[in-house]
């Protein structure tokens, strides 16, 4: 399988505010700036999932959607458990959270902190990360193995 070249047979692109869970090997690609993606997998069950959230916290208004980290992470864990994964077997990798425009809001850093906190509360160990910085990333997550391929953008690629 070529990494980041075309579409593999069992692959999909994950848009912001969504999540994807699969049993067996499936390649899920997404592009991150200040957003964060949490990849979870159970190597014994051969299943995994990924989310892509934009903001750390849902404020309780409207419907709870995976656009918000606190909703996206709990939904991801719940769906994996429904597939037969065991929480004790889940491992996590987190990506994104870049400070793309500077300023005091730093949504990227807040998204990273939320991921770390939510995973800790669930007793899920973070085994790898590529977070922060000032440039975006394209990642490909393989659901069964937990492998993640990362391509960081240069400033020229981001500005076009």
N, C-alpha and C positions, 0 to 999 in steps of 0.2 A: 504494500500500500504506500503510495506517495503521500508524504505529509504536506498538507496545505495545497496540494495540487488536485484540482477537480473534486469530484464527489466519489467517495468509496461506496460500495454497494449497501452496506449497513451504516449509513451516516445521516446526520442531519445538522442543520444550523440552528443554534439556539438564540432567539431574539431576546432583548432586554425584557425583564418582567415575566420570564417563563422558567419552567424547569422541565427536566427530562430524566426518566428513570427507565433502565432496561436490564433485563436478565440476559446474560450472554454478552458477547463482544459487540459493541456498537460504538462508533466514533461520533462524538458530539463536538462541534466547533462553535466558538463564539468570539466576539471581539469586545475588549474591555478598555475603558478609560478610567473614570472614577468609580464605575460600577465594580462589584465584586462577584466572582463566581466561586462557589463552594462545591468541590467535588468530593463525594462520599462513595465508598465502595466496601463491599464485604468480599474479600478474596476467597473465602470458603464457599460462599453461595454463588460466586461468579456473577455478581450483579452490582450495579452502581448507578449513580445519578449525579446530576449537576443542576445548579440553579444559576441565575444571572439577575441580581437585584440592583436597583438604582439608588435607593435611599435606605438608611438604616432602620427607621422605625415607622410602623403604621400608627397613625394617631387615633384610630378607633372610628373615624368617620368613613362612611361608604363601605364597600366590600373589602375584606382583607384579601389582598392579592400578593403574588410573589414579586411584585415590584418593590416590596419592602423586605429587608433582611430578616427581621424577626418572624415574619410570616413565611418567607421563602425557605428558611432553614428548617423550621418545624414541619412544614409540608414535605420537604425532601426526606427528612428522617421518617416521618409517618408513612410515606409511600414505600420506602425501602423496607420498613418493618412489615407492611402489608404483603410485600413480595416474598417474605420469608427470611429476610436478613435479620441477623441478631445485632442489637445495639452494641454489645460487647465486642463484636467483630468489625464494626465500622471504623474506618480510618478516613482522615480528611486531608485535603490539599486545598489551599486557598490562593486566589490570584486576583490581581487588579488593585483597585483603590489608589490609582495615581492621582496626584494633585495636578490636574490638567490646566487650570486657569489661575492658580494661586489664590490669594485672598484668605480671609479669616474663617470662611465657612468650612473649608476643606472636607467636603463630603466624602472623598476617598478615604481619608484617615478614619472618619467616623464609621464608614462601612467596614473597614478592617477590624476596628475595635469591636463592633457588633458581632462579626463572625467569630472572633476569638472567644468572646463572652458566651455566645449561644452554644458553641461547640463544647466549651468547658462545662457549662450547665448540664449538657447532655452526656457528659463523660466520654466524649469522642476526642481521641488524640489527633492533633495536627502533626502530620509526618513530613510535610513539605509546604513551602509557600514561595511565591514570587509576588510581592506586594509593594505598594508605595511607588516612590519615584515620580517622575514627571512625564513619562511617555506611556502610550497605550500598549496593549498586548493582544495578540491573537493566540488562542489556545485550542488544542484538540485533546479531548479527554476520551480515553478508552474505558468503557464502563466495567468490563469484566476484570481487567488487570489493574486498573487504577493508574495506568501510565498517562502522563500528560506531557504534551509537546508545546513549547512556548516560543513564540516569535515576537520580539519587542520591536516596536516601530521606532524609526528615527523621526526627528522633528520634521524633516522634509517630507516624509511619508504622511504625517498627520496633517500638514498644512496643504498638501496637494501640489 
